[in-house]
Amino acid sequence: MERRAESQQETRRRITESAVELHGTLGPSRTSMSAVAAHAGVRRSTLYRHFPDEAALFDACTAHWAASNPPPDLAAWSSVEDPDERLRAALGELYAFYGRTETMLGNLFRDEVTVPIVRERFAAFRGYLAAAQDTLMAGRQLRGTAKRRTRAALGHAIAFSTWKSLVRDQGLDDGEVVELMLALVGAAARRWMPRAGLEPAPPD
């Protein structure tokens, strides 16, 4: 009985890992239940015995992948008192995370537009990014337009699409992108003049 249970667990693990690999290479929208079964070397009936529908398989796949690829810890960011130093550390960690998980995240961002289960489950990562934005706004003594623009600049800085554009398309390295985003956030925090654009930065 114990041997049978271990065999069942091994089969479930193999199916889950096959789904993770196919989602990470092809993406959820291009991964059928049949493809997962074939990749795992099991019959469709066996797959459905472990995972009755795509949602159950997707949840198992997500949990398995997330356990090996946790995003940066927001609580650790919060422990850095200075907002700019916090931003520098946060972006360095976040961009490293994007570099490690680029293919999977790219597929998920692409497929959330057309695949309901991806859109529903990926909302958790969207929530993480919103919480990250709040964490990086903390301690910035801003009001009105400067506050609104700074929050928008922070949202842009932490976006996967921003990192991908500047690193993959424009050829910058992570350190250069961090410095560029620090400059953007700093500029956004300054007051705006109606016709002349940004005022010069106040002296240190």
N, C-alpha and C positions, 0 to 999 in steps of 0.2 A: 504493500500500500504506500509506504514511504517512497519507494523507488518510483512508483507511478506519479506521485505528487511532484517529485523532483523533475521528472520528465515533462510534466505539464508546465511547470515553471520555466524550464529551459525552452520549451516551444513558445511560450508567451514572450519570453525575453527575446528570442530570435525574431519573432514577428515584429515586436516593438522596435528593435534595432534596424530591421529592414525598412520600416516606415520612416524612421529618423533619417536613414541614409538617402532614401528616395525623395523625401521632402527637402533634404539639404542639397540635392543635386538637381532634381527636376522641378521640385515645388509641389505643394499639395494639389494644385489644380491639375497637374499632369500625372498624378499618382493615383491609380485606381486600386480598389481592393484586390483585384486579380493580380495586379503588378506586385503588390506587397506579398501576396501568397506565393507567387512564383519566385520572388527574390528570397523569401524565407525558406523555400523548398517544402512548402506544405500545401495541402489541398484547400480550396476555398471553404469547404465545410469545416475544416479544422480552424481556419482563421475566424470564421463566424462563431465558432464555439467559444472562442476566447474573447472576441470583440464583435458583438451583435450588429454594430453599425459603424459608420465612418466617424461619428462623434466620439464613440468609446475608444476607437483606435487613435484618433487625433489627440485625445486627452492623455492617453498613455504615452504617446510619442512626445507630446509637449513636456510632460513631467520628467521623462527620461532625459530629454535634451537639456531642460532647464537645470536639472541636478548637476550636470557636468559643465554648464555654462551660465553660472549666476551673474547677473549684472552687478556693477559696483554698488557698494553699501552706502545708502544715503545717510545713515546715522553717522558713519565715519566722516562724511563730508561736513555734516553739521557741527562736528567737534572743532573744525577750523574756524576761528573767530573772524579773521579778516576776510571780507567778501571776495576780494580779488585773489588772494592766495587760495581760498576755497575753490574758486572757479578754475584756477590753474591746475590744481590737483585733480579736481573732478573731471575736467576735460581730458587730461592725460589718461586717467583710468577709463573713461568712457570710450575714447578713441581706440585704446588698446582692445577693449571689449569688442568694438565694431570690427576691428581688424581680424580678431579671432573668429568672429561669427558672421562675417560678411555675406557668405553665400546663403546661409539659412535666413538671415534677416532680410536680405534682398528678395528672396522668394516669398517670404511672408508679407512684406510690404506690397509686393506686386499682386499677390493673390487675394489680399484682403478686400480688394475692390470687387472681385467677382465670385468669391467663395464665401458663403454666409458663415460657415463654421470657423473659418480663419478670421473673419471680421469680428465675430463674437468673442473668440478666445484671445485674439490679439489685442483686444481692448485692455487687457491687463498690462501689457507693455506700454500702451498709450498712457495708461494711468501712472505707470512708473515715471515716464518722461514728464508728465504734469507735476508730479511730486518733486522730481529733480529740479524743475523750474522754480517751484516754491522754495526749495532748499537754497538755491543759488541766489534768490532775491532777498533772502533774510539778511537783515542788518544793513541794507542799503537805504540810506536816509533820503528818499526821493519822493517827489509828489508830482501830480499832474502829468504833463507831457513827458517829462524825463522818466518818470516811473513806467509809463505805458511803453515808451520806446525801449527802455532797458529790458523790460520783461520780454518784449518781442525779440530783441537781440539775443537774449539768453535762450529763448525757444529755438531760434535759428542755430545758435552755436551747438546745442545738444542734439540737433536732428541728425539722424543717420544719413539723410540725403545731402546735408551740408558736408559731412565728413567724406562721403563717397565722391562728391563733385570735386572737392578741393584736393583730395589725395589721389583718386583714380583718374579723374579727367584733367586736372590742372597740374598734377605731379608734385604737389607739396608733400613734405613728410608730416607726421603727427605733431612734432614740436612746432613746426612753422604754422600749422593750422591753429594750434593753441594760442600762439602769440597773436595771430591775426584776429582771432575771436575775442581775445582780451582787449585788443585795440577797438574792435567794433563795439563791445559793451561799454568801454570807457567813453567812446564818442557819443553813444546813445544817451548816456547819463548827463551830458552837458545840455545847457539850454539851447533852444533853436530860435533863430531870428527869422522873421517872416520873409525877408527877401535875400539875405546874405548867407543863409545856411547856418552852419555851426559857428558859435562864438569861439574865439581862441580859448584854449584850456587855461584855467586859472593857474597861477604859479604855485608850485609845491610849497 
